[in-house]
Amino acid sequence: MRTLTYMILLAAPLALAACDAADDSSETMMSDDMANSDSMPMSGEMPMAEETGGEQSASAEGTVTAIDSEAGTVTIEHGPVESIGWPAMTMAFEADAQILEQVSVGEGIAFEFRTGTEGSVVTSVTPR
């Protein structure tokens, strides 16, 4: 749940900045061709929230960009996670104290995690 809150707090200023940047109402963020395209799902849901109904487990490789021991999170810039339909991105994962002690900022890691409606949690890490 904390991850969702952090993501919203990070996205809100960007959304407001985008509103200020679009002063000309004749400009659109998306062409008509893109809006009518069947190649991009427009359901508003992330692939992890599709009709799987529960948690999913996956593995990925990435680089640790931040550690927040107080919040119990590790931020990882990771590549695509094809098994659950995620693109490459940088995101904060929840992690227990033992996992947080095993990593350092700038370190390349392979990691296992689970994700679902309650957020994403790193379950194991291995240095690369």
N, CA, C and O atoms as CSV, one atom per row, in Angstrom:
chain,resi,resn,atom,element,x,y,z
A,1,MET,N,N,0.820,-1.180,0.000
A,1,MET,CA,C,0.000,0.000,0.000
A,1,MET,C,C,0.870,1.252,0.000
A,1,MET,O,O,0.513,2.262,-0.606
A,2,ARG,N,N,2.020,1.184,0.685
A,2,ARG,CA,C,2.913,2.329,0.717
A,2,ARG,C,C,3.449,2.643,-0.672
A,2,ARG,O,O,3.623,3.807,-1.033
A,3,THR,N,N,3.706,1.602,-1.440
A,3,THR,CA,C,4.236,1.795,-2.782
A,3,THR,C,C,3.252,2.599,-3.621
A,3,THR,O,O,3.656,3.514,-4.339
A,4,LEU,N,N,1.989,2.274,-3.541
A,4,LEU,CA,C,0.967,3.001,-4.290
A,4,LEU,C,C,0.949,4.469,-3.875
A,4,LEU,O,O,0.857,5.350,-4.729
A,5,THR,N,N,1.034,4.736,-2.586
A,5,THR,CA,C,1.046,6.108,-2.095
A,5,THR,C,C,2.245,6.858,-2.632
A,5,THR,O,O,2.111,8.003,-3.064
A,6,TYR,N,N,3.423,6.238,-2.618
A,6,TYR,CA,C,4.626,6.884,-3.133
A,6,TYR,C,C,4.500,7.170,-4.621
A,6,TYR,O,O,4.893,8.241,-5.083
A,7,MET,N,N,3.962,6.232,-5.366
A,7,MET,CA,C,3.814,6.420,-6.804
A,7,MET,C,C,2.862,7.581,-7.095
A,7,MET,O,O,3.106,8.366,-8.011
A,8,ILE,N,N,1.781,7.695,-6.322
A,8,ILE,CA,C,0.830,8.794,-6.517
A,8,ILE,C,C,1.485,10.122,-6.174
A,8,ILE,O,O,1.308,11.108,-6.889
A,9,LEU,N,N,2.245,10.150,-5.078
A,9,LEU,CA,C,2.919,11.378,-4.685
A,9,LEU,C,C,3.958,11.808,-5.704
A,9,LEU,O,O,4.179,13.005,-5.888
A,10,LEU,N,N,4.600,10.856,-6.372
A,10,LEU,CA,C,5.573,11.186,-7.405
A,10,LEU,C,C,4.897,11.610,-8.704
A,10,LEU,O,O,5.430,12.458,-9.421
A,11,ALA,N,N,3.753,11.049,-9.019
A,11,ALA,CA,C,3.078,11.337,-10.283
A,11,ALA,C,C,2.308,12.656,-10.256
A,11,ALA,O,O,2.180,13.309,-11.292
A,12,ALA,N,N,1.797,13.057,-9.104
A,12,ALA,CA,C,0.964,14.256,-9.023
A,12,ALA,C,C,1.677,15.514,-9.536
A,12,ALA,O,O,1.090,16.230,-10.348
A,13,PRO,N,N,2.910,15.824,-9.110
A,13,PRO,CA,C,3.574,17.028,-9.631
A,13,PRO,C,C,3.804,16.959,-11.144
A,13,PRO,O,O,3.724,17.975,-11.834
A,14,LEU,N,N,4.086,15.770,-11.651
A,14,LEU,CA,C,4.285,15.630,-13.092
A,14,LEU,C,C,2.994,15.901,-13.852
A,14,LEU,O,O,3.016,16.539,-14.905
A,15,ALA,N,N,1.883,15.427,-13.333
A,15,ALA,CA,C,0.588,15.667,-13.975
A,15,ALA,C,C,0.252,17.153,-13.966
A,15,ALA,O,O,-0.253,17.682,-14.956
A,16,LEU,N,N,0.529,17.826,-12.858
A,16,LEU,CA,C,0.262,19.260,-12.790
A,16,LEU,C,C,1.157,20.035,-13.741
A,16,LEU,O,O,0.708,20.994,-14.368
A,17,ALA,N,N,2.410,19.635,-13.856
A,17,ALA,CA,C,3.328,20.296,-14.790
A,17,ALA,C,C,2.861,20.105,-16.226
A,17,ALA,O,O,2.972,21.019,-17.043
A,18,ALA,N,N,2.347,18.941,-16.531
A,18,ALA,CA,C,1.845,18.681,-17.880
A,18,ALA,C,C,0.635,19.557,-18.180
A,18,ALA,O,O,0.461,19.999,-19.316
A,19,CYS,N,N,-0.192,19.811,-17.191
A,19,CYS,CA,C,-1.362,20.671,-17.388
A,19,CYS,C,C,-0.931,22.090,-17.725
A,19,CYS,O,O,-1.519,22.723,-18.602
A,20,ASP,N,N,0.094,22.598,-17.036
A,20,ASP,CA,C,0.603,23.935,-17.312
A,20,ASP,C,C,1.245,24.013,-18.693
A,20,ASP,O,O,1.157,25.047,-19.356
A,21,ALA,N,N,1.882,22.945,-19.130
A,21,ALA,CA,C,2.586,22.942,-20.406
A,21,ALA,C,C,1.627,22.933,-21.584
A,21,ALA,O,O,2.024,23.307,-22.688
A,22,ALA,N,N,0.389,22.523,-21.394
A,22,ALA,CA,C,-0.573,22.419,-22.489
A,22,ALA,C,C,-1.528,23.614,-22.483
A,22,ALA,O,O,-2.743,23.433,-22.419
A,23,ASP,N,N,-0.985,24.835,-22.549
A,23,ASP,CA,C,-1.813,26.031,-22.548
A,23,ASP,C,C,-2.654,26.150,-23.814
A,23,ASP,O,O,-3.766,26.674,-23.769
A,24,ASP,N,N,-2.136,25.669,-24.943
A,24,ASP,CA,C,-2.861,25.738,-26.211
A,24,ASP,C,C,-3.823,24.566,-26.298
A,24,ASP,O,O,-3.399,23.416,-26.408
A,25,SER,N,N,-5.130,24.859,-26.249
A,25,SER,CA,C,-6.121,23.784,-26.229
A,25,SER,C,C,-6.212,23.026,-27.540
A,25,SER,O,O,-6.844,21.971,-27.592
A,26,SER,N,N,-5.588,23.543,-28.622
A,26,SER,CA,C,-5.631,22.834,-29.899
A,26,SER,C,C,-4.617,21.692,-29.932
A,26,SER,O,O,-4.700,20.816,-30.794
A,27,GLU,N,N,-3.666,21.695,-29.005
A,27,GLU,CA,C,-2.684,20.613,-28.950
A,27,GLU,C,C,-3.251,19.455,-28.155
A,27,GLU,O,O,-3.949,19.653,-27.161
A,28,THR,N,N,-2.950,18.261,-28.592
A,28,THR,CA,C,-3.359,17.082,-27.832
A,28,THR,C,C,-2.142,16.248,-27.522
A,28,THR,O,O,-1.141,16.290,-28.238
A,29,MET,N,N,-2.235,15.494,-26.455
A,29,MET,CA,C,-1.140,14.630,-26.046
A,29,MET,C,C,-1.082,13.376,-26.912
A,29,MET,O,O,-0.029,12.746,-27.008
A,30,MET,N,N,-2.195,13.005,-27.545
A,30,MET,CA,C,-2.264,11.760,-28.294
A,30,MET,C,C,-2.952,12.026,-29.620
A,30,MET,O,O,-3.999,12.672,-29.663
A,31,SER,N,N,-2.369,11.534,-30.696
A,31,SER,CA,C,-3.007,11.709,-31.992
A,31,SER,C,C,-4.270,10.857,-32.062
A,31,SER,O,O,-4.435,9.907,-31.297
A,32,ASP,N,N,-5.179,11.219,-33.011
A,32,ASP,CA,C,-6.399,10.439,-33.184
A,32,ASP,C,C,-6.084,9.004,-33.550
A,32,ASP,O,O,-6.780,8.086,-33.118
A,33,ASP,N,N,-5.029,8.797,-34.353
A,33,ASP,CA,C,-4.644,7.438,-34.740
A,33,ASP,C,C,-4.260,6.612,-33.524
A,33,ASP,O,O,-4.613,5.436,-33.433
A,34,MET,N,N,-3.535,7.223,-32.587
A,34,MET,CA,C,-3.119,6.492,-31.396
A,34,MET,C,C,-4.305,6.208,-30.491
A,34,MET,O,O,-4.387,5.130,-29.901
A,35,ALA,N,N,-5.216,7.148,-30.373
A,35,ALA,CA,C,-6.370,6.968,-29.490
A,35,ALA,C,C,-7.284,5.854,-29.980
A,35,ALA,O,O,-7.941,5.193,-29.177
A,36,ASN,N,N,-7.329,5.643,-31.280
A,36,ASN,CA,C,-8.195,4.622,-31.842
A,36,ASN,C,C,-7.470,3.311,-32.120
A,36,ASN,O,O,-8.042,2.391,-32.704
A,37,SER,N,N,-6.230,3.230,-31.707
A,37,SER,CA,C,-5.424,2.052,-31.994
A,37,SER,C,C,-5.819,0.875,-31.112
A,37,SER,O,O,-6.080,1.035,-29.919
A,38,ASP,N,N,-5.858,-0.310,-31.718
A,38,ASP,CA,C,-6.123,-1.527,-30.953
A,38,ASP,C,C,-4.842,-2.127,-30.407
A,38,ASP,O,O,-4.887,-3.111,-29.670
A,39,SER,N,N,-3.689,-1.545,-30.761
A,39,SER,CA,C,-2.421,-2.128,-30.352
A,39,SER,C,C,-2.053,-1.791,-28.917
A,39,SER,O,O,-1.157,-2.420,-28.353
A,40,MET,N,N,-2.720,-0.816,-28.311
A,40,MET,CA,C,-2.397,-0.436,-26.948
A,40,MET,C,C,-3.643,-0.589,-26.083
A,40,MET,O,O,-4.664,0.048,-26.344
A,41,PRO,N,N,-3.561,-1.445,-25.038
A,41,PRO,CA,C,-4.738,-1.602,-24.185
A,41,PRO,C,C,-5.050,-0.293,-23.470
A,41,PRO,O,O,-4.150,0.369,-22.953
A,42,MET,N,N,-6.311,0.074,-23.443
A,42,MET,CA,C,-6.711,1.324,-22.815
A,42,MET,C,C,-7.637,1.068,-21.624
A,42,MET,O,O,-8.485,1.899,-21.298
A,43,SER,N,N,-7.467,-0.077,-20.986
A,43,SER,CA,C,-8.352,-0.442,-19.883
A,43,SER,C,C,-8.081,0.355,-18.621
A,43,SER,O,O,-8.919,0.396,-17.720
A,44,GLY,N,N,-6.914,0.991,-18.545
A,44,GLY,CA,C,-6.572,1.731,-17.352
A,44,GLY,C,C,-5.960,0.864,-16.268
A,44,GLY,O,O,-5.585,1.370,-15.211
A,45,GLU,N,N,-5.853,-0.426,-16.513
A,45,GLU,CA,C,-5.290,-1.322,-15.512
A,45,GLU,C,C,-3.895,-1.760,-15.931
A,45,GLU,O,O,-3.612,-1.930,-17.117
A,46,MET,N,N,-3.037,-1.938,-14.950
A,46,MET,CA,C,-1.717,-2.476,-15.202
A,46,MET,C,C,-1.851,-3.966,-15.469
A,46,MET,O,O,-2.783,-4.593,-14.966
A,47,PRO,N,N,-0.939,-4.553,-16.252
A,47,PRO,CA,C,-1.024,-5.980,-16.522
A,47,PRO,C,C,-1.097,-6.829,-15.267
A,47,PRO,O,O,-1.747,-7.874,-15.269
A,48,MET,N,N,-0.438,-6.396,-14.186
A,48,MET,CA,C,-0.445,-7.199,-12.968
A,48,MET,C,C,-1.825,-7.235,-12.318
A,48,MET,O,O,-2.096,-8.105,-11.490
A,49,ALA,N,N,-2.695,-6.304,-12.684
A,49,ALA,CA,C,-4.008,-6.239,-12.054
A,49,ALA,C,C,-5.096,-6.890,-12.898
A,49,ALA,O,O,-6.278,-6.800,-12.565
A,50,GLU,N,N,-4.710,-7.540,-13.980
A,50,GLU,CA,C,-5.698,-8.187,-14.822
A,50,GLU,C,C,-6.356,-9.320,-14.060
A,50,GLU,O,O,-6.113,-9.480,-12.863
A,51,GLU,N,N,-7.153,-10.081,-14.704
A,51,GLU,CA,C,-8.013,-11.053,-14.056
A,51,GLU,C,C,-7.294,-12.261,-13.472
A,51,GLU,O,O,-7.842,-13.363,-13.486
A,52,THR,N,N,-6.091,-12.083,-12.964
A,52,THR,CA,C,-5.380,-13.194,-12.346
A,52,THR,C,C,-5.919,-13.451,-10.949
A,52,THR,O,O,-5.824,-14.569,-10.444
A,53,GLY,N,N,-6.484,-12.430,-10.323
A,53,GLY,CA,C,-7.151,-12.600,-9.052
A,53,GLY,C,C,-6.256,-12.685,-7.843
A,53,GLY,O,O,-6.772,-12.635,-6.726
A,54,GLY,N,N,-4.959,-12.809,-7.981
A,54,GLY,CA,C,-4.117,-12.923,-6.816
A,54,GLY,C,C,-2.715,-12.432,-7.074
A,54,GLY,O,O,-2.451,-11.687,-8.018
A,55,GLU,N,N,-1.832,-12.868,-6.217
A,55,GLU,CA,C,-0.441,-12.471,-6.358
A,55,GLU,C,C,0.240,-13.224,-7.480
A,55,GLU,O,O,-0.139,-14.342,-7.830
A,56,GLN,N,N,1.259,-12.580,-8.038
A,56,GLN,CA,C,2.099,-13.202,-9.035
A,56,GLN,C,C,3.532,-13.114,-8.540
A,56,GLN,O,O,3.908,-12.147,-7.878
A,57,SER,N,N,4.324,-14.118,-8.859
A,57,SER,CA,C,5.743,-14.102,-8.532
A,57,SER,C,C,6.529,-13.990,-9.821
A,57,SER,O,O,6.120,-14.511,-10.859
A,58,ALA,N,N,7.661,-13.306,-9.750
A,58,ALA,CA,C,8.490,-13.124,-10.936
A,58,ALA,C,C,9.923,-12.859,-10.505
A,58,ALA,O,O,10.210,-12.684,-9.321
A,59,SER,N,N,10.818,-12.834,-11.490
A,59,SER,CA,C,12.211,-12.498,-11.235
A,59,SER,C,C,12.659,-11.481,-12.266
A,59,SER,O,O,12.100,-11.405,-13.361
A,60,ALA,N,N,13.670,-10.698,-11.913
A,60,ALA,CA,C,14.174,-9.652,-12.794
A,60,ALA,C,C,15.606,-9.335,-12.423
A,60,ALA,O,O,16.124,-9.810,-11.412
A,61,GLU,N,N,16.237,-8.526,-13.254
A,61,GLU,CA,C,17.572,-8.001,-12.969
A,61,GLU,C,C,17.501,-6.491,-13.014
A,61,GLU,O,O,16.744,-5.912,-13.795
A,62,GLY,N,N,18.302,-5.856,-12.164
A,62,GLY,CA,C,18.285,-4.400,-12.154
A,62,GLY,C,C,19.404,-3.826,-11.317
A,62,GLY,O,O,20.317,-4.533,-10.891
A,63,THR,N,N,19.312,-2.528,-11.091
A,63,THR,CA,C,20.307,-1.796,-10.306
A,63,THR,C,C,19.592,-1.071,-9.174
A,63,THR,O,O,18.583,-0.402,-9.399
A,64,VAL,N,N,20.108,-1.202,-7.968
A,64,VAL,CA,C,19.545,-0.530,-6.796
A,64,VAL,C,C,19.841,0.962,-6.920
A,64,VAL,O,O,20.998,1.357,-7.061
A,65,THR,N,N,18.791,1.795,-6.867
A,65,THR,CA,C,18.985,3.245,-6.969
A,65,THR,C,C,18.741,3.969,-5.651
A,65,THR,O,O,19.191,5.102,-5.479
A,66,ALA,N,N,18.030,3.329,-4.712
A,66,ALA,CA,C,17.779,3.948,-3.406
A,66,ALA,C,C,17.357,2.879,-2.409
A,66,ALA,O,O,16.764,1.861,-2.765
A,67,ILE,N,N,17.684,3.148,-1.144
A,67,ILE,CA,C,17.273,2.278,-0.042
A,67,ILE,C,C,16.687,3.166,1.045
A,67,ILE,O,O,17.318,4.138,1.460
A,68,ASP,N,N,15.490,2.843,1.506
A,68,ASP,CA,C,14.844,3.595,2.580
A,68,ASP,C,C,14.521,2.617,3.703
A,68,ASP,O,O,13.470,1.976,3.698
A,69,SER,N,N,15.431,2.511,4.661
A,69,SER,CA,C,15.265,1.567,5.762
A,69,SER,C,C,14.046,1.890,6.618
A,69,SER,O,O,13.363,0.982,7.091
A,70,GLU,N,N,13.767,3.179,6.821
A,70,GLU,CA,C,12.616,3.568,7.642
A,70,GLU,C,C,11.300,3.142,6.991
A,70,GLU,O,O,10.395,2.656,7.669
A,71,ALA,N,N,11.201,3.327,5.682
A,71,ALA,CA,C,9.970,2.963,4.973
A,71,ALA,C,C,9.941,1.482,4.619
A,71,ALA,O,O,8.890,0.941,4.275
A,72,GLY,N,N,11.111,0.821,4.705
A,72,GLY,CA,C,11.185,-0.592,4.349
A,72,GLY,C,C,11.081,-0.822,2.855
A,72,GLY,O,O,10.433,-1.767,2.406
A,73,THR,N,N,11.742,0.073,2.063
A,73,THR,CA,C,11.684,-0.065,0.612
A,73,THR,C,C,13.066,-0.003,-0.022
A,73,THR,O,O,13.997,0.595,0.517
A,74,VAL,N,N,13.167,-0.633,-1.171
A,74,VAL,CA,C,14.357,-0.549,-2.008
A,74,VAL,C,C,13.871,-0.168,-3.406
A,74,VAL,O,O,12.951,-0.789,-3.940
A,75,THR,N,N,14.489,0.849,-3.991
A,75,THR,CA,C,14.114,1.282,-5.331
A,75,THR,C,C,15.080,0.646,-6.315
A,75,THR,O,O,16.298,0.721,-6.153
A,76,ILE,N,N,14.509,0.013,-7.348
A,76,ILE,CA,C,15.303,-0.735,-8.320
A,76,ILE,C,C,14.944,-0.287,-9.727
A,76,ILE,O,O,13.767,-0.223,-10.083
A,77,GLU,N,N,15.960,0.022,-10.528
A,77,GLU,CA,C,15.783,0.273,-11.947
A,77,GLU,C,C,15.945,-1.084,-12.625
A,77,GLU,O,O,17.053,-1.617,-12.692
A,78,HIS,N,N,14.840,-1.646,-13.130
A,78,HIS,CA,C,14.899,-3.005,-13.668
A,78,HIS,C,C,14.481,-3.053,-15.130
A,78,HIS,O,O,13.807,-2.154,-15.633
A,79,GLY,N,N,14.891,-4.110,-15.791
A,79,GLY,CA,C,14.514,-4.339,-17.174
A,79,GLY,C,C,13.101,-4.872,-17.257
A,79,GLY,O,O,12.427,-5.019,-16.237
A,80,PRO,N,N,12.644,-5.166,-18.476
A,80,PRO,CA,C,11.296,-5.709,-18.644
A,80,PRO,C,C,11.121,-7.027,-17.890
A,80,PRO,O,O,12.055,-7.823,-17.790
A,81,VAL,N,N,9.925,-7.249,-17.365
A,81,VAL,CA,C,9.581,-8.499,-16.702
A,81,VAL,C,C,8.485,-9.126,-17.560
A,81,VAL,O,O,7.295,-8.946,-17.300
A,82,GLU,N,N,8.900,-9.855,-18.574
A,82,GLU,CA,C,7.971,-10.385,-19.562
A,82,GLU,C,C,6.943,-11.343,-18.976
A,82,GLU,O,O,5.814,-11.410,-19.462
A,83,SER,N,N,7.319,-12.086,-17.938
A,83,SER,CA,C,6.396,-13.080,-17.375
A,83,SER,C,C,5.120,-12.466,-16.800
A,83,SER,O,O,4.101,-13.149,-16.687
A,84,ILE,N,N,5.169,-11.161,-16.432
A,84,ILE,CA,C,3.965,-10.505,-15.918
A,84,ILE,C,C,3.606,-9.256,-16.724
A,84,ILE,O,O,2.740,-8.480,-16.320
A,85,GLY,N,N,4.272,-9.065,-17.862
A,85,GLY,CA,C,3.917,-7.980,-18.761
A,85,GLY,C,C,4.356,-6.591,-18.342
A,85,GLY,O,O,3.742,-5.603,-18.747
A,86,TRP,N,N,5.410,-6.493,-17.536
A,86,TRP,CA,C,5.899,-5.186,-17.120
A,86,TRP,C,C,6.967,-4.694,-18.074
A,86,TRP,O,O,7.799,-5.484,-18.520
A,87,PRO,N,N,6.966,-3.393,-18.403
A,87,PRO,CA,C,8.077,-2.814,-19.158
A,87,PRO,C,C,9.235,-2.498,-18.212
A,87,PRO,O,O,9.097,-2.609,-16.994
A,88,ALA,N,N,10.359,-2.109,-18.771
A,88,ALA,CA,C,11.472,-1.643,-17.943
A,88,ALA,C,C,11.029,-0.386,-17.206
A,88,ALA,O,O,10.347,0.462,-17.781
A,89,MET,N,N,11.409,-0.262,-15.949
A,89,MET,CA,C,11.035,0.913,-15.156
A,89,MET,C,C,11.876,0.989,-13.893
A,89,MET,O,O,12.627,0.067,-13.575
A,90,THR,N,N,11.741,2.085,-13.188
A,90,THR,CA,C,12.341,2.258,-11.871
A,90,THR,C,C,11.189,2.340,-10.879
A,90,THR,O,O,10.285,3.163,-11.028
A,91,MET,N,N,11.230,1.475,-9.863
A,91,MET,CA,C,10.132,1.473,-8.892
A,91,MET,C,C,10.615,1.045,-7.518
A,91,MET,O,O,11.646,0.386,-7.378
A,92,ALA,N,N,9.853,1.432,-6.512
A,92,ALA,CA,C,10.153,1.053,-5.134
A,92,ALA,C,C,9.420,-0.245,-4.801
A,92,ALA,O,O,8.229,-0.393,-5.075
A,93,PHE,N,N,10.152,-1.168,-4.212
A,93,PHE,CA,C,9.590,-2.433,-3.749
A,93,PHE,C,C,9.682,-2.450,-2.230
A,93,PHE,O,O,10.637,-1.923,-1.660
A,94,GLU,N,N,8.715,-3.041,-1.582
A,94,GLU,CA,C,8.838,-3.272,-0.150
A,94,GLU,C,C,9.857,-4.383,0.049
A,94,GLU,O,O,9.986,-5.270,-0.795
A,95,ALA,N,N,10.581,-4.337,1.159
A,95,ALA,CA,C,11.576,-5.357,1.461
A,95,ALA,C,C,11.795,-5.404,2.968
A,95,ALA,O,O,11.730,-4.378,3.646
A,96,ASP,N,N,12.054,-6.605,3.488
A,96,ASP,CA,C,12.302,-6.699,4.922
A,96,ASP,C,C,13.736,-6.257,5.226
A,96,ASP,O,O,14.541,-6.066,4.315
A,97,ALA,N,N,14.042,-6.099,6.508
A,97,ALA,CA,C,15.346,-5.586,6.939
A,97,ALA,C,C,16.501,-6.450,6.432
A,97,ALA,O,O,17.553,-5.922,6.072
A,98,GLN,N,N,16.319,-7.755,6.402
A,98,GLN,CA,C,17.372,-8.659,5.935
A,98,GLN,C,C,17.726,-8.379,4.469
A,98,GLN,O,O,18.904,-8.343,4.112
A,99,ILE,N,N,16.722,-8.182,3.630
A,99,ILE,CA,C,16.954,-7.865,2.215
A,99,ILE,C,C,17.645,-6.508,2.103
A,99,ILE,O,O,18.599,-6.366,1.340
A,100,LEU,N,N,17.179,-5.519,2.848
A,100,LEU,CA,C,17.763,-4.178,2.784
A,100,LEU,C,C,19.239,-4.184,3.174
A,100,LEU,O,O,20.018,-3.390,2.645
A,101,GLU,N,N,19.634,-5.064,4.087
A,101,GLU,CA,C,21.031,-5.162,4.508
A,101,GLU,C,C,21.905,-5.829,3.449
A,101,GLU,O,O,23.123,-5.649,3.453
A,102,GLN,N,N,21.299,-6.594,2.544
A,102,GLN,CA,C,22.057,-7.324,1.532
A,102,GLN,C,C,22.404,-6.484,0.306
A,102,GLN,O,O,23.224,-6.907,-0.508
A,103,VAL,N,N,21.796,-5.298,0.153
A,103,VAL,CA,C,21.991,-4.503,-1.052
A,103,VAL,C,C,22.601,-3.152,-0.736
A,103,VAL,O,O,22.556,-2.683,0.401
A,104,SER,N,N,23.180,-2.525,-1.772
A,104,SER,CA,C,23.697,-1.171,-1.634
A,104,SER,C,C,23.393,-0.403,-2.916
A,104,SER,O,O,23.260,-0.987,-3.991
A,105,VAL,N,N,23.287,0.908,-2.783
A,105,VAL,CA,C,22.974,1.760,-3.923
A,105,VAL,C,C,24.054,1.609,-4.990
A,105,VAL,O,O,25.247,1.629,-4.688
A,106,GLY,N,N,23.624,1.459,-6.236
A,106,GLY,CA,C,24.532,1.290,-7.363
A,106,GLY,C,C,24.851,-0.155,-7.690
A,106,GLY,O,O,25.481,-0.434,-8.710
A,107,GLU,N,N,24.427,-1.076,-6.840
A,107,GLU,CA,C,24.722,-2.492,-7.026
A,107,GLU,C,C,23.756,-3.124,-8.027
A,107,GLU,O,O,22.551,-2.877,-7.988
A,108,GLY,N,N,24.307,-3.944,-8.925
A,108,GLY,CA,C,23.487,-4.725,-9.842
A,108,GLY,C,C,23.033,-5.994,-9.142
A,108,GLY,O,O,23.826,-6.668,-8.486
A,109,ILE,N,N,21.750,-6.317,-9.284
A,109,ILE,CA,C,21.199,-7.495,-8.607
A,109,ILE,C,C,20.256,-8.263,-9.525
A,109,ILE,O,O,19.683,-7.718,-10.468
A,110,ALA,N,N,20.120,-9.536,-9.218
A,110,ALA,CA,C,19.017,-10.346,-9.726
A,110,ALA,C,C,18.104,-10.503,-8.516
A,110,ALA,O,O,18.585,-10.701,-7.400
A,111,PHE,N,N,16.792,-10.415,-8.726
A,111,PHE,CA,C,15.898,-10.490,-7.573
A,111,PHE,C,C,14.607,-11.196,-7.921
A,111,PHE,O,O,14.158,-11.211,-9.067
A,112,GLU,N,N,14.027,-11.779,-6.887
A,112,GLU,CA,C,12.717,-12.422,-6.969
A,112,GLU,C,C,11.749,-11.517,-6.221
A,112,GLU,O,O,12.117,-10.897,-5.223
A,113,PHE,N,N,10.514,-11.439,-6.703
A,113,PHE,CA,C,9.526,-10.624,-6.021
A,113,PHE,C,C,8.133,-11.191,-6.254
A,113,PHE,O,O,7.911,-12.022,-7.135
A,114,ARG,N,N,7.205,-10.715,-5.436
A,114,ARG,CA,C,5.797,-11.034,-5.651
A,114,ARG,C,C,5.052,-9.710,-5.742
A,114,ARG,O,O,5.440,-8.723,-5.116
A,115,THR,N,N,3.986,-9.700,-6.523
A,115,THR,CA,C,3.213,-8.484,-6.715
A,115,THR,C,C,1.731,-8.814,-6.759
A,115,THR,O,O,1.332,-9.883,-7.221
A,116,GLY,N,N,0.940,-7.901,-6.283
A,116,GLY,CA,C,-0.509,-8.088,-6.257
A,116,GLY,C,C,-1.189,-6.811,-5.815
A,116,GLY,O,O,-0.603,-5.731,-5.886
A,117,THR,N,N,-2.403,-6.929,-5.365
A,117,THR,CA,C,-3.165,-5.751,-4.978
A,117,THR,C,C,-2.575,-5.028,-3.770
A,117,THR,O,O,-2.847,-3.846,-3.561
A,118,GLU,N,N,-1.777,-5.724,-2.981
A,118,GLU,CA,C,-1.170,-5.117,-1.789
A,118,GLU,C,C,0.185,-4.473,-2.078
A,118,GLU,O,O,0.793,-3.901,-1.172
A,119,GLY,N,N,0.674,-4.552,-3.321
A,119,GLY,CA,C,1.945,-3.947,-3.666
A,119,GLY,C,C,2.940,-4.982,-4.145
A,119,GLY,O,O,2.579,-6.129,-4.411
A,120,SER,N,N,4.199,-4.572,-4.255
A,120,SER,CA,C,5.262,-5.445,-4.740
A,120,SER,C,C,6.334,-5.582,-3.669
A,120,SER,O,O,6.776,-4.595,-3.083
A,121,VAL,N,N,6.747,-6.838,-3.420
A,121,VAL,CA,C,7.676,-7.127,-2.327
A,121,VAL,C,C,8.834,-7.980,-2.849
A,121,VAL,O,O,8.611,-9.014,-3.479
A,122,VAL,N,N,10.070,-7.546,-2.586
A,122,VAL,CA,C,11.242,-8.335,-2.930
A,122,VAL,C,C,11.334,-9.489,-1.942
A,122,VAL,O,O,11.244,-9.290,-0.731
A,123,THR,N,N,11.515,-10.704,-2.473
A,123,THR,CA,C,11.594,-11.867,-1.604
A,123,THR,C,C,13.004,-12.438,-1.509
A,123,THR,O,O,13.325,-13.122,-0.537
A,124,SER,N,N,13.861,-12.167,-2.511
A,124,SER,CA,C,15.260,-12.592,-2.440
A,124,SER,C,C,16.092,-11.777,-3.425
A,124,SER,O,O,15.586,-11.295,-4.439
A,125,VAL,N,N,17.381,-11.634,-3.106
A,125,VAL,CA,C,18.307,-10.903,-3.991
A,125,VAL,C,C,19.593,-11.696,-4.143
A,125,VAL,O,O,20.002,-12.430,-3.244
A,126,THR,N,N,20.226,-11.529,-5.308
A,126,THR,CA,C,21.529,-12.123,-5.585
A,126,THR,C,C,22.363,-11.074,-6.309
A,126,THR,O,O,21.914,-10.525,-7.316
A,127,PRO,N,N,23.567,-10.783,-5.821
A,127,PRO,CA,C,24.418,-9.818,-6.524
A,127,PRO,C,C,24.725,-10.297,-7.946
A,127,PRO,O,O,24.877,-11.497,-8.175
A,128,ARG,N,N,24.817,-9.370,-8.896
A,128,ARG,CA,C,25.177,-9.722,-10.277
A,128,ARG,C,C,26.638,-9.494,-10.487
A,128,ARG,O,O,27.148,-9.729,-11.583
